[in-house]
Amino acid sequence: MTANKSLLILPGDGIGPEVMGQVKRVVNWFDRRRSVTFDITEGLVGGAAYDAHGAPLSDETLADAMAADAVLFGSVGGPQYDDAPRELRPEMGLLRLRKEMDLYANLRPAIVFDALVDASTLREEVVRGLDLLIVRESTSGVYFGQPRGVETLPDGRRRAFDTQEYTDDEIRRVAALAFELARQRGNRVTSVEKANVMETGLFWREVVTELHAESYSDVGLEHMYADNCAMQLVRNPKQFDVIVTDNLFGDILSDCAAMLTGSLGMLPSATLGAADESGRRRALYEPVHGSAPDIAGQDKANPIACMLSFAMLLRYSFGMDEDALLVENAVRNVLGTGVRTDDIMSKGAARVSTSVMGDAILRELDKTAA
Ligand code: NAD
């Protein structure tokens, strides 16, 4: 038996608990069938934590997150919390987790499964076989830079300003991670900025180039302006392997790449922190979608984004690549049989509930591992 791996599960609000319910079945399947066991702690986050403790993340749950090998997160939010004070809103639970765990790199894969090639708004030949990874710096840049604010000028006009800033170590750590991830994939990195018009862009390019020459010259490196990258993502997305970029451009480009794949219900993500001496990184895995209040409680949500987030957890936190592939292939095979939740429904397919999609994935896991 491999040593136990500790996992904190935070289902959250809305469809979070429903999709996580199916993922927990997969986690249990691994416990039963494979040579690994997970020590699982479960906690409240977002609105659920606010209702129970008056805050969207308790200090105890934060301590559990800091101690865990990995955190698996569902989704937070809902209209019933719209009037809560800003610092107590559900999403503050997630922001606090990301900040305290110093999770600086957000990983968003965009993968098109053959069975869902029609779900993309782009032509089939443009997206079939797509498999790219966007690595976005997520703790610095213009969303956090100081000073920021709105002021009134002496002539009475008002002026708003934000500060885009990066230090070399912030750029180096996220670029190093992108190079390392590329080595496990197609071995190519595209570094994206606006070096033509921004000081931070030029600096980003210099630092990435230096790091590449020092430590990663075996990995292919290309630089691209962010506006061109947006265009290339819809023109020929298959040219990319790993894209690394700053917080602002990453926010926009990752949503753009997400839509290449069709549905929010299919998109996983990971946010990683620095590795300690033993190589362990703080890490949080979550579907890209929110709590979907419009379908919550109806057993309609697609659990695949959360399942694929768990596959990322196996791969990036535990190096269990084969097991991650088991989950990904089970999903691929189930989709191949024409089983669909509402959000990815197509003509001639069988519409199923969240739990029946879970049943189908578990059956497929049983088959592939038989
Ligand atoms: P959303 O992602 O919750 O929903 C957008 C649309 O996609 C809805 O029509 C929803 O039904 C559908 N959808 C989303 N996930 C789906 C799934 N797994 N299966 C089937 N359909 C799915 O975004 P929203 O409506 O803008 O936000 C709703 C709430 O979620 C808000 O309170 C928002 O703040 C919160 N939110 C949370 C997160 C997070 O927890 N990380 C992210 C985004 C939004």
Boltz pocket constraint, residues with backbone or C-beta under 6 A from the ligand:
constraints:
  - pocket:
      binder: B
      contacts: [[A, 15], [A, 19], [A, 74], [A, 75], [A, 76], [A, 77], [A, 78], [A, 79], [A, 91], [A, 94], [A, 264], [A, 265], [A, 266], [A, 286], [A, 287], [A, 288], [A, 289], [A, 290], [A, 291], [A, 292], [A, 293], [A, 294], [A, 295], [A, 300], [A, 301], [A, 302], [A, 303], [A, 305], [A, 341], [A, 343]]
      max_distance: 6.0
